[in-house]
Amino acid sequence: MKQFVALFLIFIQYSVASQEINTFEKPPVFSDCINTKTDALQTCFDANVFKIINENFKVPDAISKYDFKGEIVVLFEVDTTGSFRVMYVDALYDELKVEAKRVFKLFPKITPATYSGRKTYKQYSIPIKIPLEDINSSTPKAFAKPETIAMKDIAARQEFDSINKTLTAYTNKALTSQLNIQFTHSDYARFDRAMNVIGTNSHTASKPFLYEDVSKYYDFEAERETLTRDTKTWAGKKLWNEHLVQIQSKDYWFTIDPIFDLQLGSDAGGGSTYNNTRGVLVQGGLGKKFNFYTSVFESQGRFADYVNRYIESIRASDTEPIVPGRGVSKRFKTDGYDYPVAEAYLSYSPAKFLNVQFGHGKNFIGDGYRSLLLSDVTSPHPFLKLNTTFWKIKYTNTFMWMRDVRNEVQEDGAFLTKYIANHYLSWNVSKRLNIGLFESVLWQNSNDRGLDVNYLNPIVFYRAIEFQTGQDAGNALLGASLKYKFTDNINAYGQFILDEFSLGDVRAGNKSWKNKYGYQIGVKYYNAFNVDNLVLQLEVNRVRPYTYSHNSIVLNYAHNNQPVAHLWGANFSEALLIGRYRYGRWFADAKLIFGTRGFDFNDGTDNFNYGGDIYRSEVDRPFDTGVEIGQGIKTKTFYGNLQAGYIVNPTSNLKLFTDITVRNFNPEVTTANIFKNNTVWFNLGLRTDLFNWYFDN
């Protein structure tokens, strides 16, 4: 019976008031406890509850004749009006349950509990031991000795302590923990300005951020309090304000939430669309330095026609399409995709200057919407990340396990494994200027090489190691980033990626294929035009042909048939204009993208690699000089998206939204795979917003 009660308590979000009440939290107060000192209020409340029960509870005759011995466990709540409500009664006989509920209806209305001065609800559990000797004895209740009742109360509480002695009121420890803040561009815009205020020593490029780091600059507690809806029912609290399950003690805490991504839409040229994602998210902490996170998704979906065609174009095999950003799928019915996904990580901070994470997920480096260094457009993968922060430096090392899932590179029917090791050093040169240095090397598991120990040294220079192990054994890239804060509301940022460089060819001015590089320039305007919470962003990205590719078709900067950096691979130029606005729980995002891209013909006559497909070998290029962005099938693209919605639950980030996408794709030459098409895609959905969807391919 006790084991059942304990299990049940966990899954109904049961929290017991702490015996150590701080100045921000007060328990419910009976009328005769009003003048009691704050640190004794909980004891006074307990005494009154036991007194009312002992004075009014009567063991039913049908039970007392069996000489029954045991206990009843009552879970009850004192709501924001000060009313008592029984949530659950656990007892062997129904008659005892009925009697317990009857007694609690006799409780008076009292002063409700408060947290930071605001009325709040409190939930408790209490055991009622049977037999109740003082009630069933021949001694009149009026003559029962107070000390006898007091002793019995203490004994009952000690009996139940075996289950609940460590549980305390849930205080949302996640908001100051070593957990990652789920990386979505829309949500990060909330605190982006706070992280960029002049005079701070924050580092904003390496993402996702830790709650612990951002909470120094942004008050998550105040934000949650502002967004809290006044609701009195358990269901209302779970829907609008809380985790479904939230458990906390002095030494640990954890939460459980359902995951939804339910969408219905219509593609004007491709028919109806849908997405049906269900899942569960569990996160928590053990002590102050160790946190964990896991989410499991089960999904089926059909998207706009251009997205479905992209899914088919990057498939692992004829029966394994790849949903971008999610991973390998299988076909669902005749025109849909079934794509399960799991993400998880462990986060440990053994010292103030070091955080270590090991998991299965995605990372991002940059201050822009795109990243030319490391992006989150590909599907989740195993990683080990070390963040070291000291003085004005933040140094991030990320080791990743990647896969090449194409038929032509399979070994014994298995997908090929490859590895990426990244260094990123962020230096706050001054209160206004930040400079970042990036280095990456990718190698394959040739000759059972595995995770090469040469690259595990977190401060080694990868280019030198690549040269010593043989240039064909790996593919190294160098990069840099820059951010400058003009004012609290305006900052500029940029990136530069260098895959290969020939100074002689640059001097010759012949536009050699060897000059493989790209750059990004952007600016953000916070509280634009004096409108609070309005963020405007302008960004330009250009990447020359053959960047991120290699003379070996395996050593490309990619995973699961998707680029690890920019979504479009290489051989492109784009300009983005993004606007984001929040008002309370309401939000709106707008995005406009104008681009020029170059595609291969692959028509049987012209099968050259023009530098856009990073999976192709650069050996197949048509010429060595005169290489320009947009070469091949030059294609003008436009992508526009407008999304608006309402945050149903800010704790789980559950959002109700609607959006419309307009896409124009206009190549100069038409082939079987590259042809003009226009899309108008309307969507309506309910989503637990945990990651970025990139449909702007």
C-alpha positions as CSV (number, residue, x, y, z in Angstrom):
1,M,0.0,0.0,0.0
2,K,2.8,2.5,0.9
3,Q,4.6,1.8,-2.3
4,F,1.5,2.4,-4.3
5,V,0.9,5.7,-2.5
6,A,4.5,6.8,-3.1
7,L,4.3,6.0,-6.9
8,F,1.0,7.8,-7.1
9,L,2.3,10.9,-5.4
10,I,5.1,11.2,-8.0
11,F,2.8,11.2,-11.0
12,I,0.2,13.7,-9.8
13,Q,2.7,16.5,-9.1
14,Y,2.7,16.3,-5.3
15,S,4.6,18.9,-3.4
16,V,4.8,19.2,0.4
17,A,5.5,22.5,2.1
18,S,9.1,22.9,3.4
19,Q,9.7,23.2,7.1
20,E,12.2,25.9,6.3
21,I,10.0,28.7,5.1
22,N,11.8,31.6,3.5
23,T,10.7,35.2,3.5
24,F,9.2,34.9,0.1
25,E,6.9,32.0,0.9
26,K,4.2,31.6,3.5
27,P,1.9,28.7,4.1
28,P,-1.9,29.0,4.5
29,V,-2.9,30.7,7.8
30,F,-5.7,29.7,10.2
31,S,-7.4,32.5,12.1
32,D,-5.7,31.6,15.4
33,C,-2.3,31.5,13.7
34,I,-2.4,35.2,12.5
35,N,-0.1,36.4,15.3
36,T,2.3,33.5,15.0
37,K,5.9,34.2,14.0
38,T,6.7,33.4,10.3
39,D,9.0,30.5,11.1
40,A,6.3,28.8,13.1
41,L,3.4,29.3,10.7
42,Q,3.7,25.8,9.1
43,T,3.7,24.1,12.6
44,C,0.6,26.1,13.5
45,F,-1.1,25.1,10.3
46,D,-0.3,21.4,10.8
47,A,-1.6,21.5,14.4
48,N,-4.9,23.0,13.3
49,V,-5.4,20.4,10.5
50,F,-4.8,17.5,12.9
51,K,-7.0,19.1,15.5
52,I,-10.0,19.4,13.1
53,I,-9.5,15.9,11.9
54,N,-9.3,14.4,15.4
55,E,-12.4,16.3,16.6
56,N,-14.6,15.3,13.7
57,F,-13.4,12.0,12.2
58,K,-15.6,9.0,13.1
59,V,-14.7,5.5,12.1
60,P,-17.7,4.0,10.4
61,D,-19.4,1.2,12.4
62,A,-19.0,-1.2,9.4
63,I,-15.2,-0.8,9.8
64,S,-14.8,-0.5,13.6
65,K,-16.4,-4.0,14.2
66,Y,-13.6,-5.6,12.2
67,D,-11.0,-4.1,14.6
68,F,-9.3,-2.6,11.5
69,K,-5.8,-1.1,11.9
70,G,-4.1,0.9,9.2
71,E,-4.1,4.4,7.8
72,I,-5.8,6.7,5.3
73,V,-3.7,9.0,3.1
74,V,-5.4,12.2,2.1
75,L,-3.9,14.5,-0.6
76,F,-5.5,17.9,-0.3
77,E,-5.0,21.5,-1.6
78,V,-5.6,24.9,-0.2
79,D,-6.3,27.1,-3.2
80,T,-5.9,30.8,-3.7
81,T,-9.2,31.6,-2.0
82,G,-8.2,29.7,1.1
83,S,-10.6,26.8,0.5
84,F,-9.7,23.2,1.2
85,R,-10.1,20.7,-1.6
86,V,-9.5,17.0,-1.4
87,M,-7.6,15.7,-4.5
88,Y,-7.2,12.1,-3.6
89,V,-7.9,9.6,-0.8
90,D,-6.1,6.3,-0.5
91,A,-7.8,3.8,1.9
92,L,-8.6,0.1,2.0
93,Y,-12.4,0.7,2.4
94,D,-14.6,3.1,0.5
95,E,-16.4,4.0,3.8
96,L,-13.1,5.4,5.1
97,K,-12.7,7.5,1.9
98,V,-16.2,8.9,2.3
99,E,-15.6,9.8,5.9
100,A,-12.3,11.6,5.1
101,K,-14.0,13.7,2.4
102,R,-16.8,14.6,4.8
103,V,-14.4,15.8,7.4
104,F,-12.5,18.0,5.0
105,K,-15.8,19.7,3.9
106,L,-16.0,21.0,7.5
107,F,-12.7,22.9,7.2
108,P,-13.2,26.7,7.4
109,K,-11.9,29.1,4.7
110,I,-8.5,30.5,5.7
111,T,-5.9,32.9,4.5
112,P,-4.3,31.4,1.4
113,A,-0.6,30.7,1.0
114,T,1.6,33.4,-0.6
115,Y,4.8,33.3,-2.7
116,S,6.6,36.6,-3.2
117,G,3.6,38.4,-1.9
118,R,1.2,36.8,-4.4
119,K,-1.6,34.4,-3.5
120,T,-0.8,30.8,-4.5
121,Y,-2.1,27.3,-3.9
122,K,-0.4,24.7,-1.7
123,Q,-0.8,20.9,-1.8
124,Y,-0.3,18.6,1.2
125,S,-0.6,15.0,2.2
126,I,-1.6,13.7,5.6
127,P,-2.0,10.3,7.1
128,I,-5.0,9.5,9.4
129,K,-4.2,6.5,11.6
130,I,-6.8,3.9,12.5
131,P,-7.8,3.3,15.3
132,L,-8.3,6.8,16.6
133,E,-8.1,5.9,20.3
134,D,-9.1,9.2,21.8
135,I,-12.2,9.4,19.6
136,N,-13.4,5.8,20.2
137,S,-12.5,5.7,23.9
138,S,-15.0,6.3,26.7
139,T,-13.3,9.6,27.6
140,P,-15.4,12.5,26.4
141,K,-13.7,14.5,23.6
142,A,-14.0,17.7,25.7
143,F,-11.7,16.0,28.3
144,A,-9.1,14.6,26.0
145,K,-5.7,15.8,27.0
146,P,-4.1,18.2,24.5
147,E,-0.6,16.6,25.0
148,T,-2.1,13.2,24.1
149,I,-3.3,14.6,20.8
150,A,0.0,16.4,20.2
151,M,1.9,13.2,20.7
152,K,-0.3,11.3,18.3
153,D,0.1,14.0,15.6
154,I,3.9,13.7,15.8
155,A,3.8,9.9,15.6
156,A,1.6,10.1,12.5
157,R,3.9,12.6,10.8
158,Q,6.9,10.5,11.5
159,E,5.2,7.5,10.0
160,F,4.6,9.3,6.8
161,D,8.1,10.8,6.7
162,S,9.4,7.6,5.2
163,I,7.8,8.8,1.9
164,N,7.8,12.5,1.9
165,K,10.5,13.8,4.3
166,T,12.7,15.2,1.5
167,L,10.1,16.8,-0.8
168,T,9.7,20.6,-0.8
169,A,7.7,23.1,-2.7
170,Y,8.7,23.3,-6.4
171,T,10.7,26.5,-7.1
172,N,11.7,26.0,-10.7
173,K,15.4,25.4,-10.2
174,A,15.7,24.8,-14.0
175,L,15.9,28.6,-14.5
176,T,19.3,28.8,-12.8
177,S,20.6,25.3,-13.6
178,Q,23.2,23.9,-16.0
179,L,20.4,22.9,-18.4
180,N,20.4,24.3,-22.0
181,I,17.8,26.8,-22.9
182,Q,16.1,25.2,-25.9
183,F,17.5,26.9,-28.9
184,T,14.9,28.5,-31.1
185,H,15.6,31.8,-32.8
186,S,12.2,33.2,-31.8
187,D,12.6,32.5,-28.1
188,Y,16.3,33.6,-27.9
189,A,15.2,37.0,-29.2
190,R,13.5,37.5,-25.7
191,F,16.8,37.9,-23.9
192,D,19.2,38.7,-26.8
193,R,19.3,42.4,-25.9
194,A,19.9,41.6,-22.2
195,M,22.9,39.5,-23.2
196,N,24.3,42.3,-25.4
197,V,24.0,45.2,-23.0
198,I,27.2,47.2,-23.1
199,G,29.5,46.6,-20.1
200,T,28.8,42.9,-19.6
201,N,31.1,40.0,-20.1
202,S,28.7,37.7,-21.8
203,H,29.5,35.5,-24.8
204,T,26.6,35.1,-27.2
205,A,27.9,33.0,-30.2
206,S,28.2,29.5,-28.7
207,K,24.7,28.1,-28.4
208,P,22.6,26.8,-26.8
209,F,23.0,28.9,-23.7
210,L,22.9,27.6,-20.1
211,Y,20.2,28.9,-17.9
212,E,22.8,29.6,-15.3
213,D,24.7,31.9,-17.7
214,V,21.7,33.8,-19.0
215,S,20.0,34.3,-15.6
216,K,22.9,36.7,-14.7
217,Y,21.5,39.1,-17.2
218,Y,17.8,38.2,-17.7
219,D,15.2,37.7,-14.9
220,F,13.4,34.5,-15.9
221,E,11.5,34.4,-12.6
222,A,10.1,37.9,-13.2
223,E,9.1,36.9,-16.7
224,R,7.3,33.8,-15.5
225,E,5.5,35.7,-12.8
226,T,4.3,38.3,-15.4
227,L,3.0,35.6,-17.7
228,T,1.3,33.5,-14.9
229,R,-2.4,33.2,-15.4
230,D,-4.7,33.3,-12.4
231,T,-6.3,29.9,-12.3
232,K,-7.6,27.8,-9.3
233,T,-8.1,24.3,-10.7
234,W,-5.4,21.7,-11.0
235,A,-6.1,21.2,-14.7
236,G,-5.9,25.0,-15.3
237,K,-2.5,25.3,-13.6
238,K,-1.1,22.4,-15.6
239,L,-2.5,23.8,-18.9
240,W,-1.4,27.5,-18.4
241,N,1.4,27.7,-15.9
242,E,3.2,24.5,-14.8
243,H,4.9,21.4,-15.7
244,L,2.7,18.3,-15.8
245,V,4.8,16.7,-13.1
246,Q,7.3,18.7,-11.0
247,I,9.1,17.2,-8.0
248,Q,11.7,18.8,-5.9
249,S,13.7,18.1,-2.7
250,K,16.8,19.5,-1.2
251,D,19.1,17.3,-3.3
252,Y,17.2,16.7,-6.5
253,W,14.4,17.9,-8.8
254,F,12.8,16.7,-12.0
255,T,9.9,17.6,-14.3
256,I,7.9,15.7,-16.9
257,D,6.0,17.3,-19.8
258,P,4.2,16.0,-22.9
259,I,5.4,17.1,-26.3
260,F,3.1,18.0,-29.1
261,D,3.6,19.3,-32.7
262,L,0.2,19.0,-34.3
263,Q,-0.2,20.8,-37.6
264,L,-2.8,21.0,-40.3
265,G,-2.2,22.9,-43.5
266,S,-2.7,23.4,-47.2
267,D,-0.2,23.8,-50.0
268,A,-1.9,25.6,-52.9
269,G,-0.1,23.4,-55.4
270,G,0.5,20.2,-53.5
271,G,-2.6,19.5,-51.5
272,S,-3.1,19.1,-47.7
273,T,-0.2,18.9,-45.3
274,Y,0.0,17.7,-41.7
275,N,2.4,16.9,-38.8
276,N,1.5,14.7,-35.9
277,T,4.2,14.6,-33.2
278,R,3.7,13.2,-29.7
279,G,6.4,12.7,-27.2
280,V,7.6,13.2,-23.6
281,L,10.3,15.5,-22.1
282,V,12.1,14.8,-18.8
283,Q,14.6,17.1,-17.3
284,G,16.0,17.5,-13.8
285,G,19.0,17.9,-11.6
286,L,21.0,16.1,-8.9
287,G,22.6,18.5,-6.5
288,K,23.8,21.9,-7.8
289,K,26.2,20.8,-10.5
290,F,24.6,17.9,-12.4
291,N,21.6,18.1,-14.8
292,F,20.0,15.9,-17.3
293,Y,17.6,16.2,-20.2
294,T,15.8,13.7,-22.5
295,S,13.1,14.0,-25.1
296,V,11.5,11.4,-27.3
297,F,9.4,12.2,-30.3
298,E,7.2,9.9,-32.5
299,S,6.1,11.7,-35.6
300,Q,4.3,11.3,-38.9
301,G,4.0,14.2,-41.4
302,R,3.5,15.4,-44.9
303,F,4.8,18.8,-45.9
304,A,4.5,21.3,-48.7
305,D,5.5,19.8,-52.1
306,Y,8.9,21.5,-52.3
307,V,9.8,20.2,-48.8
308,N,8.7,16.7,-49.8
309,R,10.8,16.8,-52.9
310,Y,13.8,17.9,-50.8
311,I,13.2,15.0,-48.4
312,E,13.3,12.6,-51.3
313,S,16.4,14.2,-52.8
314,I,18.5,13.6,-49.7
315,R,17.2,10.2,-48.9
316,A,19.6,7.6,-47.5
317,S,18.2,4.9,-49.8
318,D,15.0,4.3,-51.8
319,T,13.2,3.4,-48.6
320,E,14.8,5.8,-46.1
321,P,14.0,9.5,-46.8
322,I,15.5,12.1,-44.5
323,V,13.3,14.7,-42.9
324,P,15.6,17.8,-42.7
325,G,16.7,18.6,-39.1
326,R,15.1,15.4,-37.8
327,G,16.8,12.4,-39.5
328,V,16.2,9.2,-41.3
329,S,12.6,8.2,-41.7
330,K,10.4,5.6,-43.3
331,R,7.5,6.1,-45.6
332,F,4.1,6.6,-44.0
333,K,1.0,5.5,-46.0
334,T,1.4,6.7,-49.6
335,D,2.7,10.2,-49.3
336,G,3.9,10.8,-45.7
337,Y,6.9,10.2,-43.5
338,D,7.3,8.5,-40.2
339,Y,10.3,9.9,-38.3
340,P,11.1,9.0,-34.7
341,V,13.7,11.2,-32.9
342,A,15.4,11.1,-29.5
343,E,17.5,13.8,-28.0
344,A,19.3,13.7,-24.6
345,Y,22.3,15.1,-22.8
346,L,24.1,15.2,-19.4
347,S,25.4,18.5,-18.2
348,Y,28.0,18.7,-15.4
349,S,29.9,21.8,-14.0
350,P,32.7,20.5,-11.8
351,A,33.9,24.1,-11.4
352,K,32.7,27.6,-12.0
353,F,34.8,27.9,-15.1
354,L,33.9,24.6,-16.7
355,N,30.8,22.9,-18.1
356,V,30.9,19.5,-19.7
357,Q,28.1,18.1,-21.8
358,F,27.7,14.7,-23.4
359,G,24.6,13.8,-25.4
360,H,22.7,13.4,-28.6
361,G,21.5,16.7,-30.1
362,K,22.7,19.8,-32.0
363,N,24.8,22.9,-31.4
364,F,25.2,26.3,-33.1
365,I,28.0,28.9,-33.3
366,G,27.1,32.4,-34.3
367,D,25.1,35.6,-33.6
368,G,23.0,35.4,-36.8
369,Y,20.1,33.4,-38.2
370,R,22.5,31.4,-40.3
371,S,25.9,30.1,-39.3
372,L,28.8,29.4,-41.6
373,L,30.8,27.7,-38.8
374,L,28.4,25.2,-37.1
375,S,24.6,25.2,-37.5
376,D,21.6,23.3,-36.3
377,V,20.1,22.5,-39.7
378,T,21.2,18.9,-39.7
379,S,19.7,16.1,-37.6
380,P,20.7,15.3,-34.0
381,H,24.0,13.5,-33.5
382,P,26.3,12.4,-30.6
383,F,28.5,15.1,-29.2
384,L,30.9,15.9,-26.4
385,K,31.2,19.6,-25.5
386,L,33.4,21.5,-23.1
387,N,32.8,25.1,-22.3
388,T,35.6,26.8,-20.4
389,T,35.1,30.4,-19.2
390,F,37.8,32.6,-17.6
391,W,38.7,36.3,-17.6
392,K,37.2,37.7,-20.9
393,I,37.5,34.3,-22.7
394,K,35.0,31.5,-23.4
395,Y,36.6,28.5,-25.1
396,T,34.3,25.9,-26.6
397,N,35.4,22.4,-27.7
398,T,32.9,20.2,-29.5
399,F,33.6,16.7,-30.7
400,M,30.9,15.2,-32.9
401,W,30.1,11.7,-34.3
402,M,28.6,12.0,-37.9
403,R,27.4,9.7,-40.6
404,D,27.4,9.5,-44.3
405,V,24.2,7.6,-45.3
406,R,24.6,7.4,-49.1
407,N,24.6,4.1,-50.9
408,E,27.9,4.8,-52.6
409,V,29.8,5.1,-49.4
410,Q,28.3,2.2,-47.4
411,E,30.7,-0.4,-46.0
412,D,29.3,-3.9,-45.6
413,G,25.8,-2.5,-45.7
414,A,26.4,0.0,-42.9
415,F,26.5,3.7,-43.0
416,L,30.0,5.3,-42.9
417,T,31.1,7.0,-39.6
418,K,33.0,10.2,-39.7
419,Y,34.1,12.6,-36.9
420,I,34.3,16.4,-36.4
421,A,36.3,18.3,-33.8
422,N,35.8,22.0,-33.4
423,H,37.5,24.8,-31.4
424,Y,35.8,28.1,-30.9
425,L,37.5,30.8,-28.8
426,S,35.4,33.9,-27.9
427,W,37.3,37.0,-26.6
428,N,35.6,40.1,-25.3
429,V,38.3,42.5,-26.4
430,S,36.4,45.5,-24.9
431,K,33.0,46.4,-23.7
432,R,32.0,46.8,-27.4
433,L,34.0,44.4,-29.4
434,N,34.0,40.6,-29.4
435,I,36.3,38.5,-31.6
436,G,35.9,34.7,-32.2
437,L,38.4,32.3,-33.7
438,F,37.2,29.0,-35.1
439,E,39.0,25.8,-36.2
440,S,37.5,22.5,-37.3
441,V,38.8,19.2,-38.7
442,L,36.8,16.3,-40.1
443,W,38.1,12.8,-40.7
444,Q,36.7,9.4,-41.6
445,N,37.0,6.0,-39.9
446,S,39.6,4.8,-42.5
447,N,41.8,1.9,-41.5
448,D,39.8,1.6,-38.3
449,R,41.2,5.0,-37.2
450,G,38.2,5.7,-35.1
451,L,38.2,8.8,-32.9
452,D,41.7,10.0,-33.6
453,V,43.5,10.9,-30.4
454,N,45.5,13.5,-32.3
455,Y,42.4,15.7,-32.3
456,L,41.3,15.1,-28.7
457,N,43.7,17.7,-27.3
458,P,41.5,20.7,-26.7
459,I,44.2,23.3,-27.5
460,V,46.0,21.6,-30.4
461,F,46.3,23.4,-33.8
462,Y,44.3,21.1,-36.1
463,R,45.9,22.3,-39.4
464,A,49.3,21.1,-38.1
465,I,48.0,17.7,-37.1
466,E,46.2,17.3,-40.4
467,F,49.4,18.0,-42.3
468,Q,51.3,15.5,-40.1
469,T,48.7,12.7,-40.5
470,G,48.3,13.3,-44.3
471,Q,46.2,16.0,-45.9
472,D,43.9,13.4,-47.5
473,A,43.3,11.9,-44.0
474,G,41.2,14.9,-43.0
475,N,39.5,18.1,-44.0
476,A,40.3,21.2,-41.9
477,L,38.5,24.6,-41.9
478,L,39.4,27.9,-40.3
479,G,37.0,30.7,-39.4
480,A,36.5,33.9,-37.5
481,S,33.6,35.9,-36.1
482,L,33.1,39.4,-34.9
483,K,30.5,41.4,-33.0
484,Y,30.4,45.1,-32.3
485,K,28.0,46.9,-30.0
486,F,27.2,50.4,-31.3
487,T,24.6,51.0,-28.6
488,D,22.5,48.9,-26.2
489,N,19.9,48.6,-29.0
490,I,22.2,48.2,-32.1
491,N,24.9,45.7,-32.7
492,A,26.6,44.3,-35.8
493,Y,28.0,40.8,-36.3
494,G,29.8,38.8,-38.9
495,Q,31.6,35.5,-39.8
496,F,34.3,34.3,-42.1
497,I,34.9,30.7,-43.1
498,L,38.0,29.6,-45.0
499,D,38.2,26.1,-46.4
500,E,41.1,26.6,-48.8
501,F,43.0,29.7,-50.0
502,S,45.7,30.4,-52.6
503,L,47.3,33.7,-52.2
504,G,48.9,33.5,-55.7
505,D,45.5,32.9,-57.3
506,V,44.0,35.8,-55.4
507,R,46.8,38.1,-56.7
508,A,46.3,36.8,-60.2
509,G,42.6,37.8,-60.0
510,N,41.5,34.8,-62.0
511,K,38.7,33.7,-59.6
512,S,40.3,30.3,-58.9
513,W,38.3,27.4,-57.6
514,K,40.9,27.1,-54.8
515,N,39.6,30.2,-53.1
516,K,37.0,28.4,-51.1
517,Y,35.5,30.8,-48.5
518,G,32.4,32.5,-47.3
519,Y,31.3,35.4,-45.2
520,Q,28.4,36.8,-43.2
521,I,27.5,40.4,-42.3
522,G,24.5,41.3,-40.1
523,V,23.0,43.8,-37.8
524,K,20.3,43.6,-35.1
525,Y,18.1,46.5,-33.9
526,Y,16.5,45.9,-30.5
527,N,13.4,47.8,-29.4
528,A,13.3,49.1,-32.9
529,F,11.7,52.5,-33.4
530,N,11.2,52.7,-29.6
531,V,8.8,49.8,-29.7
532,D,9.5,47.5,-26.7
533,N,10.3,43.9,-27.6
534,L,10.5,44.5,-31.4
535,V,13.7,43.1,-32.9
536,L,14.7,43.7,-36.5
537,Q,17.6,41.8,-38.1
538,L,19.3,42.2,-41.5
539,E,21.8,39.6,-42.6
540,V,23.8,38.8,-45.8
541,N,25.5,35.5,-46.5
542,R,27.8,34.6,-49.4
543,V,29.7,31.3,-49.9
544,R,31.9,30.6,-52.9
545,P,31.6,27.3,-54.9
546,Y,33.2,24.1,-53.5
547,T,33.5,25.5,-49.9
548,Y,32.9,22.7,-47.4
549,S,33.5,20.0,-50.0
550,H,36.6,17.9,-50.6
551,N,38.4,15.9,-53.3
552,S,37.2,12.8,-51.4
553,I,33.4,12.5,-51.5
554,V,33.4,11.5,-47.9
555,L,35.3,14.3,-46.2
556,N,32.6,17.0,-46.7
557,Y,31.3,19.2,-43.9
558,A,28.0,17.4,-43.6
559,H,25.9,14.8,-41.8
560,N,23.0,12.6,-42.8
561,N,23.0,14.2,-46.3
562,Q,22.6,17.7,-44.8
563,P,25.2,20.5,-44.5
564,V,26.6,21.1,-41.0
565,A,26.9,24.8,-41.7
566,H,24.6,26.7,-44.0
567,L,21.4,25.0,-45.2
568,W,22.2,25.8,-48.9
569,G,25.6,24.2,-48.9
570,A,27.8,26.5,-51.1
571,N,27.7,28.5,-54.3
572,F,25.1,31.0,-53.1
573,S,24.4,34.5,-52.0
574,E,21.4,35.5,-49.8
575,A,19.9,38.5,-47.9
576,L,17.6,38.1,-45.0
577,L,15.3,40.5,-43.2
578,I,13.7,39.3,-40.0
579,G,11.3,40.9,-37.5
580,R,10.2,39.5,-34.2
581,Y,7.7,40.9,-31.7
582,R,6.3,39.8,-28.3
583,Y,3.6,41.2,-26.2
584,G,2.8,39.2,-23.1
585,R,2.0,35.7,-24.3
586,W,1.4,36.9,-27.9
587,F,4.2,36.7,-30.5
588,A,4.7,37.4,-34.2
589,D,7.7,36.6,-36.5
590,A,8.2,37.7,-40.1
591,K,11.0,36.5,-42.4
592,L,12.0,37.5,-45.9
593,I,14.9,35.8,-47.8
594,F,16.2,36.7,-51.2
595,G,18.8,34.5,-52.7
596,T,20.8,33.5,-55.8
597,R,22.0,29.8,-56.0
598,G,23.9,27.7,-58.5
599,F,22.8,24.1,-59.2
600,D,24.3,21.3,-61.3
601,F,22.7,20.3,-64.6
602,N,23.1,16.5,-64.3
603,D,21.3,16.0,-67.6
604,G,23.5,13.3,-69.1
605,T,25.5,15.8,-71.2
606,D,26.7,18.2,-68.6
607,N,27.4,16.3,-65.4
608,F,30.0,18.7,-63.9
609,N,30.1,19.8,-60.3
610,Y,29.5,23.5,-60.2
611,G,30.2,23.8,-56.5
612,G,26.8,24.0,-54.8
613,D,26.5,20.3,-53.8
614,I,29.1,19.8,-51.1
615,Y,28.6,16.0,-51.3
616,R,30.2,15.9,-54.7
617,S,33.9,15.7,-55.3
618,E,35.5,18.9,-56.4
619,V,37.6,16.9,-58.8
620,D,34.6,16.9,-61.1
621,R,34.7,20.7,-61.6
622,P,34.3,22.0,-65.2
623,F,37.1,24.6,-65.0
624,D,39.8,25.9,-62.6
625,T,39.4,29.7,-63.1
626,G,36.5,32.1,-63.6
627,V,34.6,30.5,-60.8
628,E,31.7,32.7,-59.6
629,I,28.9,32.5,-57.1
630,G,25.7,31.3,-58.9
631,Q,27.5,29.4,-61.7
632,G,25.8,26.3,-63.1
633,I,22.0,26.7,-63.2
634,K,21.6,30.2,-61.8
635,T,18.5,30.3,-59.7
636,K,16.7,33.3,-58.1
637,T,14.8,32.3,-54.9
638,F,12.4,34.2,-52.6
639,Y,11.1,32.9,-49.3
640,G,8.6,34.7,-47.1
641,N,7.1,33.5,-43.9
642,L,4.7,35.2,-41.4
643,Q,3.9,33.5,-38.2
644,A,1.7,34.6,-35.2
645,G,0.6,32.9,-32.1
646,Y,-0.1,32.6,-28.4
647,I,2.0,30.9,-25.8
648,V,-0.3,28.5,-24.0
649,N,2.2,27.4,-21.4
650,P,5.5,29.3,-21.0
651,T,6.9,26.6,-18.7
652,S,6.7,23.9,-21.3
653,N,6.8,26.4,-24.2
654,L,3.6,25.1,-25.7
655,K,2.4,27.5,-28.5
656,L,-0.8,27.8,-30.6
657,F,0.2,29.3,-33.9
658,T,-0.7,30.0,-37.5
659,D,1.6,30.9,-40.4
660,I,1.8,31.4,-44.1
661,T,4.8,30.7,-46.4
662,V,5.3,32.1,-49.9
663,R,8.2,30.6,-51.9
664,N,9.3,31.4,-55.5
665,F,12.0,29.3,-57.2
666,N,13.1,30.6,-60.6
667,P,16.0,28.8,-62.4
668,E,17.3,30.1,-65.7
669,V,17.4,26.5,-67.1
670,T,14.9,23.7,-66.5
671,T,16.0,20.1,-65.9
672,A,14.2,17.0,-64.5
673,N,15.1,18.1,-61.0
674,I,15.5,21.8,-61.2
675,F,12.4,23.7,-62.5
676,K,10.4,26.7,-61.7
677,N,7.8,26.4,-59.0
678,N,5.8,28.7,-56.7
679,T,4.4,27.7,-53.3
680,V,1.8,29.2,-51.0
681,W,1.6,27.1,-47.8
682,F,-0.8,27.8,-45.0
683,N,-0.5,26.2,-41.6
684,L,-2.3,26.0,-38.2
685,G,-0.9,24.2,-35.2
686,L,-0.2,23.5,-31.6
687,R,3.5,22.9,-30.9
688,T,5.9,22.4,-28.0
689,D,8.6,24.7,-29.4
690,L,11.9,22.9,-28.7
691,F,14.0,23.3,-31.9
692,N,14.2,25.3,-35.2
693,W,12.4,24.1,-38.3
694,Y,14.2,25.2,-41.4
695,F,11.8,25.1,-44.4
696,D,13.7,27.9,-46.2
697,N,15.7,25.5,-48.4
